[in-house]
Amino acid sequence: MRFILLNFISLFIIMLLFVKDSSANDDTKLIANFNVTTAPGKKLKVNAYAGGVKIETWKQNEVKVEVYGNENAENYFTYTANSDDEGVIVKSAVKSDFSNKKNFNINIEFKISVPENYNVDVVTGGGGISIANLTGDVSLNTSGGGIKLSKIVGNVTGSTSGGNLKYDNIVGNINSSTSGGNVKILNFLGNVNVSTSGGNMELEGTNGSVDASTSGGNIKLVYGGKNMGIDLNTSAGNINVRVPEDFDADADLSTSLGNINSDFAKVDKEMMSAKLKVRLNNGGNALKCVTSAGNISLTK
């Protein structure tokens, strides 16, 4: 656990030195801008050496790209935006070597507008990613930074080497991970597969399977609708689950060090305070909760 924490802190410090949020600095300006004609249903691909990426939608059949940065971002990098058969490709690349520069920092942010119905694929070497009000599949990868999504209709794949995941109103399947950060996914409708190497999890949604794990942190799940399978695992932390009163499941709850509590009446107790098997109503898909050190609470 200490090793994970030290790695996360080291990564965070590196990111602060290397990429800064453009909104927090007065030395940033618009250094590149592009407008590329496109059509709904196509794909935006971003391949950025570094920098935060903010994507919003508009009603134009066009991808608008604005790049904001400091002097180093302007002098040492090139930026392009071009169309292809799949959609629009946005890239940044190094044009001048800065390996010998002392106290070198870059500050880059991409602000991009796409049609409301559009797919998105983003890879950045460092920086946060945010997307709002989009209908389309989303694939995101950042080497360091948070991912924030709101009102997405489509499947979501997200990965960050260090940062929080914050999703709200996702209609589609979610598959996401962070090497160190908290996870908050609210109002989901679809399957959720999410993991963090160190952080708390807060999940709330309906009608999807849930597979969530953290190497160190609490897990809170509020779930409604049909049981499609739930598997929650933490190496050190509490697990709190709330499901409807008429929820059908075969629950298997286990803690190596902690207490287990359940609101449900039909209980088959086995090694009380370490393991608890609960048949919820008619039984059904598994509801599994495992913590190596922490309490488990199952409420309705």
Secondary structure, 3 states (H helix, E strand, C coil): CHHHHHHHHHHHHHHHHHECCHHHCCCCEEEEEEEEECCCCCEEEEEECCCEEEEEEECCCEEEEEEEECHHHHHHEEEEEEECCCEEEEEEEECCCCCCCCCCCECEEEEEEEECECEEEEEECCCCEEEEEEECCEEEEECCCCEEEEEEECCEEEEECCCCEEEEEEECCEEEEECCCCEEEEEEECCEEEEECCCCEEEEEECCCEEEEECCCCEEEEEECCCCCEEEEECCCCEEEECCCCCCEEEEEEECCCCEEECCCCEEECCCCCEEEEEECCCCCEEEEEECCCCEEEEC
